[in-house]
Amino acid sequence: MNQDHQAELKAFTLQHDFFVGIDSDGCAFNSMEVKHNDGFSVSLIKHFGLAGISRQVHQVWDFVNLYSKTRGINRFKAILLACDLLKKMPKVQTSGVSVPDLPYLYGWTENETSLGNPALAIEIESSTGAKRQELEQVMAWSLGVNDMIAQVVHNLPPFPGVRESLQKLQGRADVIVVSATPYEALKREWDEHEITPYVSLIAGQEMGSKTEHLTIAAGGKYPSDRILMIGDSPGDLKAAQGVDALFFPINPGEEEVSWQSFLNEGIDKFFNGEFTGEYQQQLIDQYDGFLPENPPWSQ
């Protein structure tokens, strides 16, 4: 990835003694289902000719991205997982519909850490033949997703408790958005609901992975027990663990309850040094029970 994309992240300097990273989709905003149902799945069906198995596409895509331990996975890794699961479904195998293999996309995701459209565009420019054709089709799908989301996702306020939590953190913690969503969509959504002023930086897909965001912005600048990641996906937990940070989960399906708990209890425990240990483990254990590993149709 061109380092210029991370320039703002690298220039981030601490202003307070505590740091908080907040995921956006499915965490701060109830945007996961509408984006995946009306953006990702529809674009996948359109750009890869999967209309004959549209029901299965929606079913698999939702499992991979919303209702399993891969929730919140990067879009380019998600399409690979979804295609693998589709190929194993009996109804797909007898449908006569060809599910793409995407070997070149797989190779790219194995070697590229900043999995976003800018990095994919660079890879396309250096590719020829079948590889270029495959990656251009993937790019068309990804751009189609962004277009649909821009058209559909409006008037979608943050979860109750988000604004109040941001206000309570203000003046005591450096807060940034840590997300795998493209920056343009993040900026539009945070601006629309006038909560952008509560964060110092919006780090999106173009600035690298969530682990990179936390490592560059907070790693080595704050004590580990003063770094907190708030998220709804296993990837958010992994990113927090990657910098030895604390993690507050927003449990899928119980987002409002989670935010009220953070507002009424979690913030105080974080600032008072009471987050590490038993409280942290209870949160993670509870969160782990919300997301299965295996799809329901395989059981």
Buried (B, 14 or more C-beta within 10 A) or exposed (E): BEEEBBEBBEEBEBEBEBBBBBBBBBBBBBBBEBBBBBBBBBBBBBBBEBEBBBEBBBBBBBBBBBBBBBBBBBBBBBBBBBBBBBBEBEEBEEBEBEBBEBEBBBEBBEEBEBBBBBBBEBBBEEBEEEBBEBBBBBBBBBBBBBEBBBEBBEEBEBBEBBBBBBEBBEEBBBBBBBBBBBBBBBBBBBEBBEBBEBBBBBBBBBBBBBBBBBBBBBBEBBEBBBBBBBBBBBBBBBBBBBBEBBBBBBBBEBBBBBBBBBBEBBBEBBBEEBBEEEBBEEBBEEBEEBBEEEBEBEE
